[in-house]
């Protein structure tokens, strides 16, 4: 599967309607973002069950601001509509693979219980 481009019009629906979504927040001028792009693209092809999406922070500053993106690239992982991982900086392929494995293994009932306890 290829990567999906996120915009204001499809960001929320993509997060809510898919079991697992990885979002790469990037910008065209960002060297580390361009270096990470092939790693992210290969991961998308290896994991068709995981939506791999990219959000251009220059084109979509409202979303980047709302999510307090302060460094790019930043990777966010959503599971069942819940943000479960956030990490600034490019990731090596092995780290991205490990992240996907950990997100797939999450017990979402436990995650939701911890969120409820914190609020």
N, C-alpha and C positions, 0 to 999 in steps of 0.2 A: 504494500500500500504506500502511496506517496504521502507527503505531508500536506496538511490542510492550512490554508491561510485564514487567520482569524481577524475579524473586524468587529466593530461595534454591533453590527447586525447579526452576527452568528456566534459571538463569544459565549454568551450565557447558555444558549440552546445546545451548543457543542458540549459544554461542561456537564449540563444536566442530563442530556439524552444518551450519553455514552458511559459505559462502566469505568473505563480508565482513559484518561486524557493526559498526555504530557504536553506542556506548552513551553516552547523556546521563545523567550522575549529577546529580541535582537534589533539591530539597526544596520542599514546598508554600509555605513562608514566604519563599523566596528570590526577591526581585524580579528580578534578572538572569536567573534560571532561567525565570520566567514570561515575560519579554520574549523569551528565546531560543526558547521552545517553538513559536511559529508558524513560525519559520525552519526548525527541525528537522522539523516536520510537513510543510511544503512540500517539503523535500528528500526525505522518505519517499515522497511522491506522485510526485516526479520520477525517483526511482531505485528502482523495484520490485525490482531485482536486488540491492539492498543492504538488509540488515535494519537498520532503525532501531529501537533499543530504549531504553527509559528505565528507570532504576533510582532509586527514591525512597530517598535515603540515610537518611531518618528511619525508614522502614518496614523497611529492610534494612541495619542498621548493621554486621552481621557482614561482609557483602561489601564495604561501603565501607571498613571498617577493614582488611580483608585486602588491599585494593588501595591502601591508604594515600591515600584521597581526603581532601585537606586543604582544598580550596576547591571551591565549587560555583558555577555549573555546571563540571563537568569532562567533556571529551569524550575517549573512548577509541575507537580503531579497531583491530579485530582482523581479520586476514586468515589464513584457513586455520588458525584456532585460536591464532595468534600475535599478541601485542600489538605493533602496529607504530607506534602514535601515541598520545600522551597530552598533553592540553593543558587547563589550567585556564582558565576564563573563557568567556563567551559569544562566539560567532563570528558575524561578519556572513555573510550568505548567500553572497557570493562566496568567502570563505575556506573555508566548508564545502564548497562546490562544488569548490574547488581540492584540498581534502583528499581528497575522494572520487576525483577524477581521479588523484591521486598514489598512493593505496592500490590502485586498480585496476591501475596501471602497474607495481607492484612486481614484481621478479623474486624469487619466494619461495625459490628455490634459493640465491640470493645472500644473502638475509636469514638463512636457516637456517645457512649457512656462517659468517656473521659472528657469529651467536649461539654456534655451536659453538666458534669461535676465542676468544670472550670467556670461555668457561667452562672 
